Amino acid sequence: MKKFFLSSILFLWVVQVNAQKDSISIDAQLSSDRKSLEINQHIIYHNHSDQDLNSIKLLNWTAAYNRRGTSLVYRKLEDRNYSLHFAKKQELGKVLNLEIKSANNSPVLMNKASEENLFLTLNQPLHPGEKIKLNLHYRIQLPDKKFTGYGTSAQDIALKYFFIVPDHFDSKNNTRRNYYDIEESVNFNTFWKVKFRNNDNNLFIESNLPENEPNSFQGYLDSDPEFLLTKNEFQSIKINTDDIKTEIQFGYSISPQEIENLEFYLPLQLKFIKERIGIIPEKLFISDKFRAKEDFFGNNDIKFWKFRFKLFSDAENADLDYFGIISKKILDENIITSKQENHWFKNGLKSYLEIQYLKKFYSEAKLLGKLPETKILGVKPLKLFHASRVKLLDRYGLAYQYILSQNLDQKIDEPFTVLSNFNDMAISSFETGTLFSYTADKMGVEKFNTLVKNYIAENTDRQVNPDDFLDQLAKEEPSSEYLKSFIDRKHRVNFRLKNFRIENDSLNIKIVKNTDENIPVKLETQTKEGTRTSYWIETEKNERLKTVQLPAEDVYKITLNNDYVFPEANYRDNFLYTKGLFSNAKKIRFKLIKDIPNPEFNEIYLNPRIRFTNTYDKFLIGMNFKNQSLFDQKFLYSITPSYSTGTGKLTGSGAVSYSFLPAESVIQRLTFGVSGSYFHYDFDLAYQKNSLYSNISFRKNPRSTVSRGLGVSYTYFQRDLSPRMIAENDYDKYNLWTVGYGYTDNQMIHEKSFSISTQGMEDYNKITAEGFYRWEFAPRQKLSLRLFAGYFARNETRNNTFNYGISRVSDYSFSYNLLGQSATEGILSQQFILAEGGFKSFIPGSVNQWITTFNVDSSVWKIFHIYADAGLYKNKNQPTQFIWDSGLKVRVIPDFLEIFLPVQSSLGFEPAFKDYGKRIRYTLILNLSTIINAARRGWY
């Protein structure tokens, strides 16, 4: 009787919980042009909060496509995608003719239908647990699919986030949630019933909802519904094994070969995943967009011109890609959590599953796959690189190390919309997955998997808080207590092998850590024969020095956290040798070409260099010695002795710098450095330049295009003088102090920058300011405005060396990389640098008191622009002068190779001049770092 009573209570509780689930019923009529949907919708909404509701919020995310200035448009611009910003009116999405009525058919008051959040005012409070029925009628004008992958196109219609729904992550209905196209779930634990009506019988409809009859779908979902209306019927794969019965529906076409590969791999993958998380849904729908976002990063074939280099076989690519896709889809279906705050939980579990899968099936696979085996002229050149020996498993630690070296990493629980695209992968996924894997190795993989399975099962159909999972994990494995604090802030945890001593056949190893957290460390010893032994070393809170005693035996090498198993700040101090010349020290290795760093060695890169520098030195032939790999380091040096073919003399340059990279500070990077160079600036005239400098880069949001910096430098110059220059008492030695501040915002539509600096020496002090604005008013059509102002606060110089230039810069600081530094005629003298006055016409003279100029440049057609410059300047003891010019600019390679054709100026109609060919100007920028910085915009 007692058992029957308890069972009855349990049954009634389950019925009550199910009764509390919301339901949404939709009848959708597709228009004949397939560009809009007429919607009749019913919502039964329960008050899931613990307080009365006077209003209800509905999400109307179609409005995100309606106009410029929405969160969606701005995010797309951050990603260097302006298609939605410049969309035509008929390509936009919007909700039209929206009517919302209550169950008694009374209209419900709300704000504008053009807003993404609709707040409905209730006639009477909705008490906790009570429900309300809403009847909606509206028409959706579907946006073009090219913007987000959802919308209408000539081939198909992809529907997601277009229907008006409650926000289940905001039970109090009082916060706004805008659409960012980040695949966040907003409506869970809901019963859906959706019926489509259309006049085109050739359309097939696929969905993550079960289809109960043709064009009609219904069922419970803990994620948002997706629908694909297409002319093509795509394939599906049914898995029917002893313990797994599921159907995988694809929203895109796949080749017969891929189907064959998946029919082999999918059962193995699903079995592997089920053993670790416990639940496999009965149906999985994989859209083309989801596949592109969640497939395996870094295994794609490399295409160059007409050549194609394969890293992995087609079967391996299918295995790697679809394991990530399937595992993430299963996690999305089974775990309910807010992506904005808790993105790291599912992303981390996905990476954890990948790491375990790679350990089992790809433990010896290389990051570059089979590419290092590629022969070129009978040689395998990639075998020379450490990258060819890096394991595929190492990618998780390497991605974190790369972004950390830039000091652009973010804390793991950073709100998702603030994460940069690269940190979405490197931090939210890879770093978190590495931490889960590290903890699993410490406590035992089976125990960790059991904990994950139980946690997911206990929270079926319920929103989870990942902090609860971390609490359970800490209870099972006390050494994982550090994870909570590790996740909620940026860290720079580092373990270091300080030294070792051999005493009585024992190794006394000293390990230093830079944190008070009790984080365990994995120590590994290795003999010369390659035999490895691993030890887990526990550390206590506030214990920064740990001494470990191990049997000496035949230990040759000692390693901490080998193979990037823990996200450390620095792996370079995790290796020690016990025997030989480098006992208790790091080995040195010389390399020819930049590479992925091998933390086991102090690497010195020897790079032969041949480059054209200017018309005086001509080609420089030399060797560059530096320690900078593909990843930045705090301490950098670069020394380049070279032979000048133009002068037959030795030249060269060198620099040493050290950077501080505070994790949490207003400063992102503080650099101190010294540099020197010796080159020629005229025929048989050389110069020396020696600098001491310090630069501050201020903290920036990695998604932001804004950067700010402050620089201070002292530079000593010594140059050879010609007899004429000696006769004119020119400067052969001088010192410059410079202090400057710069602000740059490289966003797509409104690019702007500002700089101000002051410079001085014994004979002068001047202040310079420059502002720049570039507006992209149509795709690839831009208007640029530049304002420059310069003023001598004191000018007692002997000549015009330090004057402001009008049409040519006076490069007394040797910083503009002019091809003909002292050229006064010929093609080299026609090189243009946008600096100081910025005039394109050869307006004679320079300025020794003050100058203000305004430069305008605008697109006209394709690569053709028009430009105009105007300015005022004043020299000592002379009246103020007004000057101007105008002409045509041809952008051969924008911002790198451009040609200026002057037309009208203060000098007259220039095409009529006999020497017009000598008046044509050009820009030529051959700076590789500038090209790289332009290419990486949108990632970080």
Salt bridges, closest charged atoms under 4 A:
ASP22 OD1 - HIS46 ND1 2.92
ASP22 OD1 - HIS48 NE2 3.17
ASP22 OD2 - HIS168 NE2 2.64
ASP27 OD2 - ARG197 NE 2.72
GLU38 OE2 - HIS137 NE2 2.99
ASP52 OD1 - HIS127 ND1 2.92
GLU78 OE1 - ARG703 NE 2.85
ASP79 OD1 - ARG703 NH2 2.89
GLU91 OE2 - LYS146 NZ 3.02
GLU115 OE1 - ARG176 NH1 3.68
ASP156 OD1 - LYS145 NZ 2.71
ASP167 OD2 - LYS57 NZ 2.86
ASP167 OD2 - ARG177 NE 2.77
ASP170 OD2 - LYS57 NZ 2.95
ASP181 OD2 - LYS76 NZ 2.68
ASP181 OD1 - LYS289 NZ 2.27
GLU183 OE1 - LYS160 NZ 3.01
GLU183 OE2 - LYS289 NZ 3.49
GLU184 OE1 - ARG177 NH1 3.26
GLU213 OE2 - LYS195 NZ 3.60
GLU226 OE2 - LYS160 NZ 3.74
GLU226 OE2 - LYS329 NZ 3.46
GLU275 OE2 - LYS271 NZ 2.69
GLU275 OE1 - ARG276 NH1 3.21
ASP288 OD1 - ARG291 NH2 2.64
GLU294 OE2 - LYS328 NZ 3.31
GLU294 OE1 - LYS350 NZ 2.93
ASP301 OD2 - ARG308 NH2 2.93
ASP301 OD2 - LYS310 NZ 3.25
ASP314 OD1 - LYS310 NZ 2.89
GLU316 OE1 - LYS370 NZ 2.87
ASP332 OD1 - LYS346 NZ 3.28
GLU354 OE2 - LYS350 NZ 3.98
GLU354 OE1 - ARG395 NH2 3.38
GLU364 OE2 - LYS391 NZ 3.98
GLU373 OE1 - LYS380 NZ 2.79
GLU373 OE2 - LYS383 NZ 2.74
ASP409 OD1 - LYS490 NZ 3.57
ASP409 OD2 - ARG492 NH1 2.93
ASP424 OD2 - LYS293 NZ 3.08
GLU431 OE2 - HIS491 NE2 2.75
ASP441 OD2 - LYS359 NZ 2.98
ASP461 OD2 - LYS21 NZ 3.46
ASP471 OD1 - LYS484 NZ 2.86
GLU477 OE2 - LYS442 NZ 3.33
ASP516 OD1 - ARG544 NE 2.88
GLU517 OE2 - ARG489 NH2 3.94
GLU517 OE1 - LYS541 NZ 3.51
GLU524 OE1 - ARG532 NH1 3.46
GLU538 OE2 - LYS442 NZ 2.55
GLU543 OE2 - LYS546 NZ 3.86
ASP595 OD2 - LYS591 NZ 2.50
GLU600 OE2 - LYS557 NZ 3.16
GLU603 OE2 - LYS591 NZ 3.89
ASP617 OD1 - HIS680 ND1 2.64
ASP632 OD2 - ARG669 NH2 3.98
GLU728 OE1 - ARG724 NH1 3.26
ASP730 OD1 - ARG719 NH2 3.04
ASP745 OD2 - LYS752 NZ 3.34
GLU751 OE1 - ARG774 NH2 3.18
GLU770 OE2 - ARG786 NE 2.97
GLU796 OE1 - ARG794 NH1 3.64
ASP857 OD1 - HIS865 ND1 2.68
ASP857 OD2 - LYS889 NZ 2.51
ASP869 OD1 - LYS840 NZ 3.12
ASP895 OD1 - ARG774 NH1 3.32
ASP895 OD1 - ARG891 NH2 3.28
GLU898 OE1 - LYS889 NZ 3.59
GLU898 OE2 - ARG891 NE 3.05
GLU910 OE1 - ARG919 NH1 3.89
ASP915 OD1 - ARG919 NE 3.09
